[in-house]
Amino acid sequence: MTNDSTKSSISQPASDTTVYLFDDWFDPIEAGVRDRVRGFIEAMIEGELDSALLRPRYGRKPKLANEDADGSAGLTGHRHGHRSRSLIGTFGCVEIGVPRARINGEDGKTLEWKSKVLRAYQRRTVAADALIASTYLSGTNTRRVRRALTTLFRGAVSKDIVSRMWRKVKCDWEAWNTRSLAEEPIVRLVLDGTAVRVRLDRKATSISLLVVIGVRADGQKLLLAVKSMGGESAEAWRTVLDDLIKRGLRRPHFLIVDGAAGLEKAIAAVWDGVPVQRCTVHKHRNLLAHAPERLHDEVTADYTDMIYAATPDEIEARRKVFIRKWRLKCRAVADSLEEAGEQLFAFAQLPPSQWRSARTTNAIERLHEEFKRRIKTQTVLPSAETAAMLFWALLASGQITMRKIDGWQTITTKFIDQPIDLVA
């Protein structure tokens, strides 16, 4: 018994026949530009070769005074056909014919001519690489870049291309990590860390990114360091600070920290005596953690009145009231406030115009939020180094910008040598 079965010769995978949104959108301007791109690129490379051979195609080189009668001394090489190359740019993917030529060397041998316009093995333009990188930095993971840019590149970009392009950034990243800081007029530092999940030994693991932002004498903030560490221990922070000092960072005038014990120990070891401001937002969270939920609004109101008072004398008076009140109502809250000591009010020694920027580590917290928002689609980053590189690249590429601090005009004003009286 025979079983005759037939299969259509025109059957195709669903992915090849399905029509998606935007597939039937036609723009005559784009179509016209792309049709002329191939001829423009080929003409550009042909012109480069004409200059190298000192003659156009099928032409003769002009005879110079020092040439022999037969003109053979003027020949520098010869053409021999074309090579097909594919090139991806912001104009899409095109197939071009690249001219080939042999150039006569000084040793009598011939060498293959190489174009400077289109480098060997180049498959994408620099603008295309920058576009892919910008898409990745904006929060699109490697698998989704192809879908995001499919209309522009006509499906010619895969996740592997995105990964290879991203590795090119590593050279700039390494140069940034070793640059000298001796000429940077840094007067203030903001230091904080954030946790991020990366893949280590094929397992998702949480690591810490330790970030340092500097403030120059003109008030402009800039990223000084971002390093991936196992945690925020004193040893980890000491590694970061020692590297900054090694690269020429001057002793800062003022430090803003989140209150981590490891960071404070590292600072005391390298910059003992520098005024340190403990972030008032972090301390507020600590106070709420020590109080029952029904008292949170009351703690917040009293704390805000104290921290945002208009003068140092008002801050000092309201602090005393806060301590006396909460010693009776919830002693854990009062003890938590006293634990911060004078570091919580170091900003009061600065001119009032700088208080807003000096009270908290918000300058770094904003970066952390933007960073987390962009890696949300990836869940787990490929490696610890990738996490640090990505954080840096968001600022280096202009995806995230930092403005000058509030009150920067008085940033070089001397400190008021009168700390808040801590006696309650």
ABEGO torsion letter per residue (X at the ends): XBBBBBBBAABBBAAAABBBBGAABBBAAAAAAAAAAAAAAAAAAAAAAAAAAGBBBGBBBBBBAABBAAGAAABAEBBBEBBBBBBBBAAEBBBBBBBBBBBBBAAGBBBBBBBAABBBGBABBAAAAAAAAAAAAAGBBAAAAAAAAAAAAGGABBAAAAAAAAAAAAAAAAAAAABBAAABBBABBBBBBBBBBBBBGGBBBBBBBBBBBBBBAAGBBBBABBBBBABABAAAAAAAAAAAAAAGBBBBABBBBAGBAAAAAAAAAABBGBBBBBBAAAAAAAAAAABBAAAAAAAAAAAAAAAABABAAAAAAAAAAAAAAAAAABAAAAAAAAAAEAAAAAAAABBAAAAAAAABAAAAAAAAAAAAAAAAAAGBBABAAAAAAAAAAAAAAGABBBBBBBGAAAAABBBBBBBBBABX
